[in-house]
């Protein structure tokens, strides 16, 4: 049950506190799309310290139960403000996979698991990744083949390959979806296990992206033994556990809609200060029309998020809202960044103008990273299937 709705004055005071915290504690380097993982030990240390400070200040993890570090006065509008201010400050935002793992543990973990693992999340001693996708089971995670064999002492031996694992190269723990019933198929016979990534038999192989960064990885599990206590929930409950977690993650991705505002700002900067045939690009009717359409599309995505937050506050959420948020954000982000990157190659700008050069760089990096958003947390195709089945109640093919 959320606390009472804060007044506008209280929300403004909360926003001021968030801004002050960011100004004092955020790392000195700017967040870059497609370059979110640390590139040096110094950056990693700074990120862990920064994330821990957000938990300690009650700005992240405030929605947890009070006994695990949450706040009794937490309200969903607080989360929206924290997300907005971190993004607008271009500060690194908390790792999505950590949020998924925390909520899975809070909803399905044993008391012992919560006591052992949640404090390490809050201190950022543990960064988590999610071991879901496989070479032949990308967005279709029901096709998981990575297997877990139960031993006589209750422990599990894990074998298989996971791929496209975000943050796997610097994560400490993995939340793994494993097929524990060899006779099962699809979403039956799956279980969720906690895998420490320093376990014998775990091999992480980084994948360098088109952005010339390491964000995702292959993870090989060869005879990896984890104890019975590492099972989350019950054997065979894995599908429902992960679906609950992904619903939270999908809305989290959609909640990054402020990124669209920043993208449009960069797009306008390039269009205003870049010229085509000696005339500012924004004065060309076709370019002005496209920029305006993309700005409207970004506002539509933001409007849906605003509406969803209000429904959530009122306890009137609708089936599929998270999928709509994720789909709206991801597709709009791709369209805006793709056009911005294209426009950046068309215009002439003053080489000495650092603001325009930075806007071009951001648009290019966002475009190169944009397809990741249309896949991670469930592809756009999967989101449309979910909406067709759950929201529109259309028959399956």
Rosetta blueprint (number, residue, H / E / L):
1 X L
2 X L
3 X L
4 X L
5 X L
6 X L
7 X L
8 X H
9 X H
10 X H
11 X H
12 X H
13 X H
14 X H
15 X H
16 X H
17 X H
18 X H
19 X H
20 X H
21 X H
22 X H
23 X H
24 X H
25 X H
26 X L
27 X L
28 X L
29 X L
30 X L
31 X L
32 X L
33 X L
34 X L
35 X L
36 X L
37 X L
38 X L
39 X L
40 X L
41 X H
42 X H
43 X H
44 X H
45 X H
46 X H
47 X H
48 X H
49 X H
50 X H
51 X H
52 X H
53 X H
54 X H
55 X H
56 X H
57 X L
58 X L
59 X L
60 X L
61 X L
62 X L
63 X L
64 X L
65 X L
66 X H
67 X H
68 X H
69 X L
70 X L
71 X L
72 X L
73 X L
74 X L
75 X L
76 X H
77 X H
78 X H
79 X H
80 X H
81 X H
82 X H
83 X H
84 X H
85 X H
86 X H
87 X H
88 X H
89 X L
90 X L
91 X L
92 X L
93 X L
94 X L
95 X L
96 X H
97 X H
98 X H
99 X H
100 X H
101 X H
102 X H
103 X H
104 X H
105 X H
106 X H
107 X H
108 X H
109 X L
110 X L
111 X H
112 X H
113 X H
114 X H
115 X H
116 X H
117 X H
118 X H
119 X H
120 X H
121 X H
122 X H
123 X L
124 X L
125 X L
126 X L
127 X L
128 X E
129 X E
130 X E
131 X E
132 X L
133 X L
134 X E
135 X L
136 X L
137 X E
138 X L
139 X L
140 X L
141 X H
142 X H
143 X H
144 X L
145 X L
146 X L
147 X E
148 X E
149 X E
150 X E
151 X L
152 X L
153 X L
154 X L
155 X L
156 X E
157 X E
158 X E
159 X E
160 X E
161 X E
162 X E
163 X L
164 X L
165 X L
166 X L
167 X L
168 X L
169 X L
170 X L
171 X L
172 X L
173 X E
174 X E
175 X E
176 X E
177 X E
178 X E
179 X E
180 X L
181 X L
182 X L
183 X L
184 X L
185 X L
186 X L
187 X L
188 X L
189 X L
190 X E
191 X E
192 X E
193 X E
194 X E
195 X E
196 X E
197 X L
198 X L
199 X L
200 X L
201 X L
202 X E
203 X E
204 X E
205 X E
206 X E
207 X E
208 X E
209 X L
210 X L
211 X L
212 X L
213 X L
214 X E
215 X E
216 X E
217 X E
218 X E
219 X E
220 X E
221 X E
222 X E
223 X E
224 X E
225 X E
226 X E
227 X L
228 X H
229 X H
230 X H
231 X E
232 X E
233 X L
234 X L
235 X L
236 X L
237 X L
238 X H
239 X H
240 X H
241 X H
242 X H
243 X H
244 X H
245 X H
246 X H
247 X H
248 X H
249 X H
250 X H
251 X H
252 X H
253 X H
254 X H
255 X H
256 X H
257 X H
258 X H
259 X H
260 X H
261 X H
262 X H
263 X H
264 X H
265 X H
266 X H
267 X H
268 X H
269 X H
270 X H
271 X H
272 X H
273 X H
274 X L
275 X E
276 X E
277 X L
278 X L
279 X E
280 X E
281 X H
282 X H
283 X H
284 X L
285 X H
286 X H
287 X H
288 X H
289 X H
290 X H
291 X H
292 X H
293 X H
294 X H
295 X H
296 X H
297 X H
298 X H
299 X H
300 X H
301 X H
302 X H
303 X H
304 X H
305 X H
306 X H
307 X H
308 X H
309 X H
310 X H
311 X H
312 X H
313 X H
314 X L
315 X L
316 X L
317 X L
318 X L
319 X L
320 X L
321 X H
322 X H
323 X H
324 X H
325 X H
326 X H
327 X H
328 X H
329 X H
330 X H
331 X H
332 X H
333 X H
334 X H
335 X H
336 X H
337 X H
338 X H
339 X H
340 X H
341 X H
342 X H
343 X H
344 X H
345 X H
346 X H
347 X L
348 X E
349 X L
350 X L
351 X L
352 X L
353 X L
354 X H
355 X H
356 X H
357 X H
358 X H
359 X H
360 X H
361 X H
362 X H
363 X H
364 X H
365 X H
366 X H
367 X H
368 X H
369 X H
370 X H
371 X H
372 X H
373 X H
374 X L
375 X L
376 X L
377 X L
378 X L
379 X L
380 X H
381 X H
382 X H
383 X H
384 X H
385 X H
386 X H
387 X H
388 X H
389 X H
390 X H
391 X H
392 X L
393 X L
394 X L
395 X L
396 X L
397 X L
